[in-house]
Amino acid sequence: MRKIFYLIPALIVLLSSCSHPEVKFNNTPVFVIIIDTLRADHVSVFSKKAERTRTWEELAGDGIAFTHAYSHIPLTLPSHTTMFTGLIPPHTGVRDNIGFRYEKKDKTLAEWMKVNGKRTSGFISTIVLHHRTGISRGFDFYEDNIENKKGVLSLGGIQRKGKETIKLAEKWIGKQKDPNFFMFLHIYEPHSPYIPPEKYRKEGRSLYEGEVLYADELIGGFLKFLKNKKLYKKALIIMAADHGEGLKDHGESEHGVFLYNEALHVPLVLKLPYSERPEKKVERNVGLSDLFPTICDYFKMKCPHRMDGISLLKNKKHEIYSESLYGKFHYGWAPQYSLIRGKYHLILSPIREFYNLKKDPEEKKNFYGFSTSRKMEKELRGMVANFKEDRPKKVDVEFLRKLQSLGYVGTIHQQVKGEILPDPKTKIHLLEKMGKALSMARVGKYKDASRTLDEILKEDPNMEEVISQAARINEEAGNYKRAIELYKELIKRRPDDISPLIGIGSVYHRMGKYDEAMKHVDLIIEKNPKLALGYSLKAMVYYYKMDYKNFEKYLKKALKLNPKLDHARYISGLNDIRLGKIKEAVEEFQFVEKKNVRGYLDMHFDLGVAYALQGNFEKAKEEYKKEIRFFPTNPKPYVNLAILTRKEGDLVNAIHTLLIGEKIAPVPETYYFISLFYLQGRNSRAAIKWLKRGLERYPGNPRLLSLKSILYPHQ
């Protein structure tokens, strides 16, 4: 009987282990799915208050839900670097989205998967994870072709819709002959701007919540695809968020500055092959640095280096270090550090904070001062003191200006020795105000935006990011005097930075002061003789001075240094139009558009001119409309679009286009064609009214005077 007693449990174990095929590393697909900017308390698996997120519920039903998972940094690039290395940000050296690149010798998850025989692929939805950051190391295929996607003038212009990213991932999977691969899939919903489909908009539901539900639907469709391909059951799947979102719980609308629960607490589910479930829910604290060691642990693989993370499958206590240097780097505010140990959360800042997450998950009652808080503070200060102080490196100036033109924060604060940095809690209202100003600028309300940014600078003149954005916005608004003042202030503060020199040169160029523009371009070349953009800008100034010999000389220099430089290719196209090489011009402009849909001031206008010269008026109109969308204060596209619309016999819309242009960016031609078109429509009263208005503004303009002789033949 005793023998039977011992054999029965053994038989049960044997039967359970044979209930599915043997799991082998080389026949198990591994998926890491990251949903950007998703708070744990907006996922129904982790909060009873959240609307139902069915995909998370279904995956958690087949896997293990980690109810207390935390991000180590509320920023996309450094958080992903931590996930892919098992190292916290001070050990990866990647501390912000801008000015950092992963360059450590420690292998990434993709590199380790590849070393161990898996094919590797990555599909991303934001330019922040572009291959130039080093995050793509180890991927056989990394799909980051995002800049060419159509979008409005906002951060949305440098993200890809999750639906499109998933489609590309599914296409890649469809080409695989066996399941021996590792895939990283990233979608940007529900990152701002929040634009959920209509079916997810309803009264009482925020736009953020709508995007959360839409993201859930998108991933649900992807998991269904895996099931149809017979991959889901055998797969190891990790699904998480890189960080959360402030939603003004502590004054911050989005994320990056603060380290409160809403920014750090993330959803995390691990589905093991064939839905093995050693536990249904895990309530101990875990971090995103645990993902890499978990995969190694499950497959009994040695980790390639010592990691800060611990396998999610090990029942070990875990304290979570988090940081944010974002406020320091961009605004000159004090850095933030935090430590979560058990139920306690210490936030180290000039105004220190200590919370009991079990009793107060919304972190409303600050209990700093107790012995536990002081002990944790001492330990955290010791940790931080031992970390290397990484500083952002210079970013490619053309790429940086491209990000800034899309409303992305890119300027790095030049800290002065001995400068006392303020607590972000006392300054966060300024960041919110800045966000509103940038939103205004995105829809062409440049005057309102510049006024708001000036108000911020009155309160805090040291916010260099605000100075930079105000300079750019005033330039776009045509407030050239103010733009020059702001660029000069940046040059004074940042003598080694080329960006404000480019800005001030651009303003003088727009003003037609080509000699002044040339002086600043020469300073750029003096500071960096190997910068292709410097020679391209010099070529452009020569082009507008009609010195085509020097234009060609410096354009060749620029293209020799960088044959794919956007700006050089644009002015090549401009020159092709001058030479009558219309087909070549179109090709050059299209090259630039593929890399960055917004392009440069006048680029879409010039492309419209090229199409019009080819007789393709529909495409010409499309390009004029794009120019208006991206550069609403450029007067030229309004005039040309109106002329083409009139040519098609639509007098009403032709006049309407000119009236919009007159409000935003009037020139003599605006008044000339409004008056002329009203005259053609036999409305002489309106024609006279607009001619008078034009002559009041431009009294000596020959074109307007020529029309005056028609309307007033006896004067």
C-alpha positions in Angstrom: 0.0 0.0 0.0 2.9 2.3 0.8 4.3 1.9 -2.7 0.9 2.8 -4.2 0.6 5.8 -1.9 3.9 7.3 -3.3 3.2 6.3 -6.9 -0.1 8.2 -7.2 1.3 11.7 -6.8 4.1 10.8 -9.2 1.5 9.6 -11.7 -0.4 12.8 -11.4 2.7 14.9 -12.0 3.6 12.7 -15.0 0.1 13.1 -16.5 0.1 16.9 -16.0 3.5 17.3 -17.6 2.4 15.3 -20.6 -0.8 17.4 -21.1 1.0 19.5 -23.7 4.0 19.0 -26.0 7.5 19.5 -24.5 8.5 23.2 -24.5 11.8 23.8 -26.3 13.4 27.1 -26.8 13.8 26.6 -30.6 10.1 25.9 -31.2 8.7 28.6 -28.9 7.9 32.0 -30.3 8.6 34.8 -27.8 6.6 38.1 -27.9 7.2 41.2 -26.0 4.2 43.5 -26.5 4.4 47.1 -25.1 1.5 49.5 -25.0 2.9 53.0 -24.6 1.7 55.3 -21.7 -0.8 52.9 -20.2 -1.8 53.3 -16.5 -2.4 50.1 -14.6 -5.6 51.6 -13.0 -7.1 51.9 -16.4 -6.9 48.2 -17.1 -9.8 46.1 -15.6 -7.4 43.3 -14.6 -5.7 45.7 -12.1 -8.5 48.0 -11.1 -12.2 47.4 -10.4 -12.9 51.1 -11.4 -11.5 50.7 -14.9 -13.7 50.0 -17.9 -13.5 46.5 -19.1 -10.4 45.7 -21.1 -11.2 42.3 -22.6 -7.8 41.6 -24.2 -6.0 42.1 -20.9 -8.6 39.9 -19.1 -8.2 37.1 -21.7 -4.4 37.1 -21.6 -4.4 37.3 -17.8 -6.8 34.3 -17.9 -4.2 32.3 -19.7 -1.2 33.7 -17.8 0.0 35.5 -14.6 -1.0 39.0 -13.8 1.5 41.1 -11.7 -0.6 43.6 -9.8 2.3 45.7 -8.5 4.5 46.2 -11.5 6.5 49.4 -11.9 8.4 51.3 -14.4 11.9 52.6 -13.5 11.5 55.8 -15.5 8.4 57.5 -17.1 10.0 58.0 -20.5 9.7 55.7 -23.6 13.3 55.2 -24.7 15.0 54.7 -21.3 12.2 52.5 -20.1 12.5 50.2 -23.2 16.3 50.2 -22.8 15.8 48.9 -19.3 13.3 46.2 -20.4 15.8 45.1 -23.1 18.8 44.9 -20.9 17.5 44.1 -17.4 19.4 47.1 -16.1 18.0 50.3 -14.5 18.6 53.6 -16.3 21.8 54.6 -14.4 23.3 51.3 -15.5 22.2 51.5 -19.2 23.4 55.1 -19.5 20.1 56.1 -21.2 18.4 58.7 -19.0 16.1 60.6 -21.4 14.5 60.3 -24.9 16.7 63.0 -26.4 20.5 63.1 -26.4 21.1 59.5 -25.3 22.0 56.3 -27.2 22.4 52.7 -25.8 26.2 52.1 -26.2 27.0 49.7 -23.4 28.7 46.3 -24.1 25.9 44.5 -22.2 23.8 42.6 -24.7 20.2 43.5 -25.4 17.4 40.9 -25.2 17.2 40.8 -29.0 21.0 40.3 -29.3 20.7 37.4 -26.7 17.8 35.8 -28.5 19.8 36.0 -31.8 22.9 34.5 -30.2 20.8 31.6 -29.1 19.4 31.0 -32.6 16.2 32.9 -32.8 15.2 35.2 -35.7 14.5 38.6 -34.3 12.1 41.4 -35.4 10.9 44.7 -34.0 7.9 46.8 -35.0 7.6 50.3 -33.4 5.2 53.2 -33.5 7.2 56.2 -32.4 10.3 57.9 -33.7 11.6 58.0 -30.1 12.5 54.3 -30.6 14.3 54.9 -33.9 17.3 52.7 -34.7 19.6 55.7 -34.2 19.1 55.4 -30.5 20.8 51.9 -30.4 17.6 50.3 -29.2 17.5 48.2 -32.4 20.6 46.3 -31.6 20.2 42.5 -32.3 17.1 42.8 -34.5 17.4 41.1 -37.9 14.4 43.2 -39.0 13.5 46.5 -37.3 10.6 48.4 -38.8 10.9 52.1 -37.8 10.0 53.8 -41.0 7.7 56.3 -39.3 8.8 59.8 -40.4 7.1 59.4 -43.8 3.6 59.0 -42.4 1.1 61.7 -43.0 0.0 63.6 -40.0 -1.0 67.0 -38.6 1.6 69.4 -37.2 2.1 67.7 -33.9 3.8 64.9 -32.2 1.2 62.7 -34.0 3.2 63.4 -37.1 6.1 61.3 -35.8 4.1 58.3 -34.6 2.5 55.5 -36.5 -1.0 54.2 -36.0 -1.0 51.0 -34.0 -3.2 49.4 -36.6 -0.5 50.0 -39.3 2.3 48.7 -37.0 0.4 45.5 -36.2 -0.3 45.0 -39.9 3.4 45.1 -40.7 4.1 42.7 -37.8 1.5 40.2 -39.0 2.9 40.4 -42.6 6.4 39.5 -41.2 5.0 36.6 -39.2 3.2 35.3 -42.3 6.5 34.9 -44.0 8.1 32.7 -41.2 8.4 29.0 -41.9 8.8 28.0 -38.3 8.0 29.5 -34.8 11.7 30.0 -33.8 11.5 33.8 -33.5 11.4 36.6 -31.1 9.2 39.7 -31.8 8.9 43.0 -30.1 5.7 44.9 -30.9 5.1 48.4 -29.7 2.0 50.5 -30.2 1.7 54.2 -29.3 -2.0 54.4 -28.3 -2.8 55.8 -25.7 0.0 58.3 -25.9 -1.0 61.9 -26.6 -2.5 63.3 -28.6 -5.6 61.3 -27.7 -7.6 60.7 -30.8 -9.7 57.5 -30.3 -12.0 56.3 -33.1 -15.6 57.7 -32.9 -17.0 54.4 -31.4 -14.8 54.9 -28.3 -16.0 58.4 -27.7 -18.9 59.0 -25.4 -20.1 61.4 -22.7 -18.4 60.7 -19.4 -15.4 58.9 -20.9 -12.2 60.8 -21.4 -10.3 60.7 -24.7 -7.5 58.9 -22.9 -9.9 56.2 -21.7 -11.2 55.9 -25.3 -7.6 55.3 -26.5 -7.0 52.7 -23.8 -10.0 50.8 -25.0 -9.0 51.2 -28.7 -5.4 49.9 -27.9 -7.0 46.9 -26.2 -9.0 46.2 -29.3 -5.9 46.5 -31.5 -3.9 44.0 -29.4 -6.9 41.7 -29.2 -6.9 41.5 -33.0 -3.2 40.7 -33.0 -3.6 37.9 -30.4 -6.5 36.5 -32.5 -4.1 36.5 -35.5 -1.6 34.5 -33.5 -4.4 32.0 -32.6 -5.3 31.6 -36.2 -1.7 31.0 -37.1 -1.5 28.3 -34.3 1.2 30.3 -32.5 -0.7 31.6 -29.4 -0.7 28.4 -27.4 2.9 27.6 -27.8 4.1 31.2 -27.3 5.7 32.9 -24.4 4.0 36.4 -24.3 4.9 39.3 -22.1 2.5 42.3 -22.3 3.1 45.5 -20.4 3.3 49.3 -20.6 6.5 51.3 -20.5 5.1 53.9 -18.1 1.8 55.5 -17.1 0.3 59.0 -17.6 -0.2 61.9 -15.1 -3.7 63.0 -16.2 -3.3 65.9 -13.8 -3.6 63.7 -10.6 -0.6 65.7 -9.3 -0.6 68.6 -11.7 1.2 66.9 -14.6 -1.1 66.2 -17.7 1.3 63.7 -19.4 4.5 62.1 -18.1 8.2 62.6 -17.7 8.7 64.8 -14.7 7.0 63.2 -11.7 7.4 59.7 -10.1 4.0 59.3 -8.6 2.0 56.0 -8.8 0.1 57.1 -11.9 3.3 57.4 -13.9 5.1 54.3 -12.5 2.4 51.7 -11.8 2.0 49.7 -15.1 0.0 46.6 -16.2 2.0 43.5 -16.7 0.9 40.0 -17.7 3.1 37.0 -18.5 1.7 34.1 -20.5 3.8 31.0 -20.5 3.7 28.4 -23.3 0.5 26.3 -23.2 -0.8 28.6 -20.4 1.2 27.2 -17.6 0.1 29.0 -14.5 2.2 28.5 -11.4 0.3 31.5 -9.9 -2.8 33.4 -11.1 -1.9 36.7 -9.6 1.3 38.0 -8.1 1.1 40.8 -5.6 4.8 41.3 -4.8 6.5 44.3 -6.3 8.2 43.7 -9.6 9.8 46.0 -12.2 10.2 46.2 -15.9 13.9 45.3 -15.5 12.6 41.8 -14.7 11.5 40.9 -18.2 14.8 39.9 -19.7 15.9 37.6 -16.7 12.4 36.0 -16.8 12.8 34.8 -20.3 16.3 33.5 -19.5 15.0 31.8 -16.4 12.1 30.1 -18.1 14.2 28.6 -20.8 17.1 27.7 -18.4 19.4 30.1 -20.3 22.3 31.8 -18.6 21.9 35.6 -18.6 24.5 37.4 -20.7 25.4 39.8 -17.9 24.6 40.6 -14.3 21.1 42.2 -14.2 19.3 44.5 -11.8 16.1 42.7 -12.6 14.9 39.4 -11.1 13.0 36.7 -12.8 9.2 37.1 -12.4 9.1 33.3 -11.8 11.2 33.6 -8.6 9.4 34.4 -5.4 11.9 37.1 -4.2 11.3 40.4 -2.5 12.0 43.3 -4.8 12.6 47.0 -4.2 12.0 49.3 -7.2 14.3 52.2 -8.0 12.9 54.8 -10.3 14.2 58.2 -11.6 13.4 61.2 -13.7 16.0 63.6 -14.9 13.7 65.0 -17.5 12.9 68.2 -15.6 16.6 68.8 -14.9 17.7 68.2 -18.5 14.9 70.3 -20.2 13.8 73.0 -17.7 16.5 73.3 -15.0 14.4 71.7 -12.3 15.6 69.3 -9.6 15.9 65.7 -10.5 13.5 63.1 -9.0 14.4 59.7 -7.5 12.2 57.2 -5.9 12.3 53.9 -4.0 9.4 51.5 -3.6 9.9 48.9 -0.8 6.9 46.8 0.2 4.0 49.2 0.6 6.1 52.3 1.0 7.1 54.8 -1.6 9.8 57.4 -1.0 10.2 60.3 -3.5 13.5 62.2 -3.2 13.2 65.8 -4.3 13.8 69.1 -2.5 10.3 68.7 -1.1 10.6 65.0 0.1 7.5 62.7 0.0 6.6 59.4 1.6 3.5 57.4 0.9 1.8 54.2 2.0 0.7 52.7 -1.3 -1.5 50.1 0.3 -3.6 52.6 2.2 -3.1 55.6 -0.2 -2.5 54.4 -3.8 -3.4 57.9 -5.1 -0.6 59.4 -2.9 -2.6 62.2 -1.3 -1.1 62.0 2.2 2.6 62.7 2.6 3.9 61.0 5.7 7.6 62.0 5.2 9.4 62.3 8.6 8.8 58.9 10.1 11.9 56.7 10.9 11.1 54.4 7.9 11.1 57.3 5.5 14.4 58.7 6.8 16.0 55.3 6.6 14.8 54.8 3.0 16.0 58.3 2.2 19.5 57.6 3.5 19.7 54.4 1.4 18.4 56.1 -1.7 20.8 59.0 -1.4 23.6 56.5 -1.1 22.5 54.7 -4.3 22.2 58.0 -6.2 25.6 59.2 -5.0 27.2 56.0 -6.5 25.6 56.5 -10.0 27.5 58.0 -12.8 26.0 61.4 -13.8 25.2 60.9 -17.5 24.7 64.1 -19.5 22.8 64.3 -22.8 25.0 64.3 -25.9 24.6 66.7 -28.8 21.8 65.6 -31.2 22.1 65.9 -35.0 20.9 69.5 -35.5 18.6 68.8 -38.5 16.9 65.9 -36.7 16.6 68.0 -33.5 15.0 71.0 -35.4 12.7 68.5 -37.1 11.5 67.2 -33.7 11.1 70.7 -32.3 9.1 71.8 -35.4 6.7 69.0 -34.5 6.3 70.3 -31.0 8.7 67.8 -29.4 10.8 68.9 -26.4 14.5 68.8 -27.5 16.5 71.6 -25.9 18.9 70.6 -23.1 19.2 73.0 -20.1 22.8 74.3 -19.7 23.2 74.0 -15.9 25.3 76.7 -14.3 27.7 75.5 -11.6 26.2 76.1 -8.1 22.8 76.7 -9.5 20.0 75.7 -7.1 17.4 73.7 -8.9 13.8 74.3 -7.9 11.4 71.5 -7.0 9.3 70.6 -10.1 6.2 70.7 -7.9 6.5 74.4 -7.7 6.9 74.8 -11.4 4.7 72.2 -13.0 2.0 74.7 -13.8 4.5 76.3 -16.2 4.9 73.1 -18.1 1.1 72.8 -18.4 1.0 76.3 -19.8 3.7 75.5 -22.2 1.7 72.5 -23.4 -1.2 74.7 -24.1 1.0 77.1 -26.1 2.4 74.3 -28.2 -1.2 73.1 -28.9 -2.1 76.5 -30.1 0.9 76.6 -32.4 0.0 73.2 -33.9 -3.3 74.7 -35.2 -1.7 77.9 -36.4 -2.5 80.2 -33.5 1.0 81.5 -33.3 0.2 84.9 -31.8 -1.7 83.3 -28.9 1.1 80.7 -28.5 3.9 83.3 -28.4 2.0 85.5 -26.0 1.5 82.5 -23.6 5.2 81.5 -23.9 6.2 85.1 -23.0 4.1 84.9 -19.9 6.0 81.8 -18.9 9.4 83.5 -19.4 8.3 86.4 -17.2 7.8 84.0 -14.4 10.8 81.8 -15.1 13.4 83.3 -17.6 15.7 80.2 -17.2 13.4 77.8 -19.0 15.6 77.4 -22.1 13.1 75.0 -23.7 10.5 77.7 -23.6 12.9 80.3 -25.1 13.7 77.8 -27.9 10.0 77.1 -28.7 9.1 80.8 -28.4 11.8 81.6 -30.9 10.6 79.0 -33.4 6.9 79.9 -33.0 7.6 83.7 -33.4 9.6 82.8 -36.5 6.6 80.9 -37.9 4.2 83.7 -36.9 6.3 86.3 -38.8 7.3 88.1 -35.6 10.8 88.3 -36.8 12.1 90.9 -34.4 11.0 88.9 -31.4 12.3 85.7 -32.9 15.8 87.2 -33.4 15.8 88.5 -29.8 15.0 85.0 -28.5 17.5 83.2 -30.7 20.2 85.7 -29.6 19.3 85.0 -26.0 19.8 81.3 -26.7 23.2 82.0 -28.4 24.3 83.9 -25.3 23.3 81.1 -23.0 24.5 78.3 -25.3 27.6 79.5 -27.3 28.5 76.0 -28.5 25.0 75.2 -29.7 24.4 75.4 -33.5 20.6 75.2 -33.4 19.9 78.9 -32.5 22.4 80.0 -35.2 20.4 78.0 -37.7 17.2 79.6 -36.3 18.5 83.2 -36.6 19.9 82.5 -40.1 16.5 81.1 -41.1 14.7 84.3 -39.8 17.0 86.6 -41.8 16.5 84.5 -44.8 12.7 84.8 -44.5 13.1 88.5 -44.2 15.1 88.6 -47.4 18.2 89.8 -45.5 20.5 87.4 -47.2 23.8 89.0 -46.1 22.8 88.7 -42.5 21.6 85.1 -43.0 25.0 84.4 -44.6 26.9 85.7 -41.6 25.1 83.3 -39.3 25.5 80.4 -41.8 29.3 81.1 -41.8 29.3 80.9 -38.0 27.7 77.5 -38.2 30.4 76.3 -40.6 33.1 77.8 -38.5 31.8 75.9 -35.4 31.4 72.6 -37.3 33.2 72.4 -40.7 32.0 68.9 -41.3 28.3 69.7 -40.9 26.6 69.1 -44.3 23.6 71.2 -43.3 25.9 74.3 -42.9 27.0 74.1 -46.6 23.4 73.3 -47.7 22.1 76.4 -46.0 24.9 78.5 -47.5 24.0 77.1 -50.9 20.3 78.1 -50.3 21.3 81.7 -49.5 23.3 81.9 -52.7 20.4 80.5 -54.6 18.1 83.3 -53.4 20.9 85.8 -54.2 20.8 84.4 -57.7 24.5 83.5 -57.5 24.1 80.1 -59.1 27.8 79.4 -59.5 28.4 79.5 -55.7 25.0 77.8 -55.1 26.3 74.7 -57.1 29.7 74.8 -55.4 28.3 74.6 -51.8 25.5 72.2 -52.7 28.1 69.8 -54.1 30.0 70.1 -50.8 26.9 69.4 -48.7 26.0 66.3 -50.8 29.5 65.0 -50.7 29.4 65.1 -46.9 25.8 63.7 -46.8 24.2 62.5 -50.1 20.9 61.9 -48.3 20.6 65.2 -46.5 17.0 66.3 -46.6 17.7 70.0 -47.0 20.3 69.6 -49.8 17.9 67.4 -51.7 15.1 70.0 -51.3 17.2 72.8 -52.7 18.4 70.5 -55.5 14.7 70.2 -56.5 14.3 73.9 -56.2 17.1 74.4 -58.7 15.7 71.8 -61.0 12.5 73.9 -61.3 14.6 76.9 -62.3 16.3 74.8 -65.0 13.0 73.4 -66.2 13.8 69.9 -65.0 10.4 69.4 -63.6 10.4 65.6 -63.4 13.8 65.7 -61.5 12.4 68.4 -59.2 9.4 66.2 -58.3 11.6 63.2 -57.5 13.8 65.3 -55.2 10.8 66.7 -53.3 9.3 63.3 -53.0 12.6 61.9 -51.6 12.4 64.6 -48.8 8.6 63.9 -48.2 9.3 60.2 -47.8 11.7 60.9 -45.0 9.6 63.7 -43.4 6.2 64.6 -44.6 6.4 68.2 -43.3 9.5 69.0 -45.2 10.7 72.6 -45.3 9.0 76.0 -45.7 8.0 76.3 -49.4 8.7 72.6 -50.2 5.1 71.6 -50.7 4.4 74.9 -52.4 7.3 74.3 -54.8 6.1 70.7 -55.4 2.7 72.2 -56.2 4.3 74.5 -58.7 6.1 71.6 -60.3 2.8 69.6 -60.6 1.1 72.6 -62.1 3.8 73.0 -64.7 3.2 69.3 -65.6 -0.5 70.1 -66.0 -1.4 67.9 -62.9 -3.6 70.5 -61.2 -5.2 68.1 -58.7 -1.9 67.1 -57.3 -0.8 70.7 -57.3 -3.8 71.7 -55.2 -3.0 68.8 -52.8 0.5 70.1 -52.3 -0.7 73.7 -51.8 -3.1 72.5 -49.1 -0.2 70.6 -47.4 1.9 73.7 -47.4 -1.0 75.6 -45.7 -1.4 72.8 -43.2 2.3 72.7 -42.2 3.1 76.4 -42.7 -0.1 78.3 -42.3 1.7 81.7 -42.3 3.2 81.2 -45.7 1.1 83.4 -48.0 2.1 81.9 -51.4 0.0 78.6 -51.3 -3.2 80.5 -50.6 -2.7 82.6 -53.7 -1.8 79.7 -56.0 -4.5 77.5 -54.7 -7.1 80.2 -55.3 -5.8 80.7 -58.9 -6.1 77.0 -59.7 -9.6 76.9 -58.0 -10.7 79.8 -60.1 -9.3 78.2 -63.2 -11.7 75.3 -62.6 -14.6 77.7 -62.5 -15.1 77.7 -58.7 -15.1 81.5 -58.0 -16.7 81.2 -54.6 -14.1 78.8 -53.1 -11.3 80.7 -54.8 -12.3 83.9 -53.0 -12.9 81.9 -49.8 -9.3 80.6 -49.9 -7.9 84.1 -50.4 -10.0 85.5 -47.5 -8.5 82.9 -45.2 -5.0 83.8 -46.4 -5.8 87.5 -45.8 -6.5 86.8 -42.2 -3.4 84.7 -41.6 -0.7 85.8 -44.1 -1.6 88.7 -46.5 0.6 89.9 -49.3 -0.2 92.4 -52.1 -1.3 89.5 -54.4 -3.9 88.5 -51.8 -5.8 91.8 -52.2 -5.1 91.9 -56.0 -6.8 88.5 -56.6 -9.7 89.1 -54.1 -10.5 92.3 -55.9 -10.0 90.8 -59.3 -12.2 87.7 -58.6 -15.0 89.9 -57.1 -14.8 92.0 -60.3 -15.0 88.9 -62.4 -18.1 87.9 -60.4 -19.6 91.3 -61.2 -19.5 92.5 -57.6 -17.8 95.8 -58.1 -18.6 97.1 -54.6 -16.7 94.2 -53.0 -13.9 94.6 -55.6 -13.5 98.3 -54.7 -13.6 97.6 -50.9 -10.8 95.0 -51.1 -8.7 97.1 -53.5 -8.9 100.0 -51.1 -7.9 97.8 -48.2 -4.9 96.5 -50.2 -3.8 100.0 -51.2 -4.0 101.2 -47.6 -1.6 98.4 -46.7 0.6 98.5 -49.8 0.1 102.0 -51.4 2.8 101.8 -54.0 2.3 98.2 -55.2 2.3 98.2 -59.1 -0.2 95.3 -59.3 -2.8 96.9 -57.1 -2.3 100.2 -58.9 -2.9 98.5 -62.3 -6.2 97.2 -61.0 -7.1 100.7 -59.7 -6.9 102.0 -63.3 -9.5 99.4 -64.3 -11.9 100.1 -61.4 -11.3 103.9 -61.5 -10.7 104.6 -65.2 -11.2 108.4 -64.9 -8.9 109.0 -62.0 
